[in-house]
């Protein structure tokens, strides 16, 4: 108890501090001489109200209190976030003699947790507004994340695809090849890479419509499980625009290769009798 970094504090059933270890001294700033004999409420902020009394009532009823988070006050009146476990103390005759609490400082842990929650909220917002499809699958290639961009592109609702195999979004003829690609990628040391850099890939919308796409894949180890995330962009409109441009350029090239030649017929006095416009291939070198 004395060597523990956590604060071990014993109290009587009246809420008077009876034991105080080095961890408690380090956390709260009171020496054992200053703390022992004082009411435990010297450690609780004013807004705690009757919380200490309710804790005592539970202990008197023979109930322990598993770890809960709260705020405590130090000697210098600073505030510290803590996790507390409270247990009844039973004497040799089996009677309730008091209570014991173990308190751990979670101030930094809570800051990190709150920062993570803010980060997750921002990430969630990015996922929501992203026009691209963002899809995550687990090691069994089952979909675990499907953003609004994916809903718009594939025309499935999130509820329809969560838990489903990724192959429902891939044309039948490419499913085996795609599965082998992810398997090879999972065995590589690469964190992310472009999918099918040299060839077109196709997605499959609800209803069976295939569409051209660009995609990249990344992998992340999370809680002992490998997670794969695909970011996919529908390039149907771009491909249609490129095709239109190619056809226009082809027609323009044909027009440039074809010239109009004027052929005239005149009489012996030089008067025009007939004028013809005749198409002819240009003789360009």
Secondary structure, DSSP 4 states (H G I P E B T S, - for coil): -TT-SSEEEEE-TTSBEEEE-HHHHHHH---HHHHTTSBGGGGB-GGGTTHHHHHHHHHHTT--EEEEEEEEE-TTS-EEEEEEEEEEEE-TTS-EEEEEEEEEE-HHHHHHHHHHHHHHHHHHHHHHH-SSEEEEE-TT-BEEEE-HHHHHHH---HHHHTTSBGGGGS-GGGHHHHHHHHHHHHTSS-SEEEESTTS-EEEE-TTS-EEEEEEEEEEEEETTEEEEEEEEEE-HHHHHHHHHHHHHHHHHHHHHTEEEEEEEEE-TT--EEEEEEEEEE----
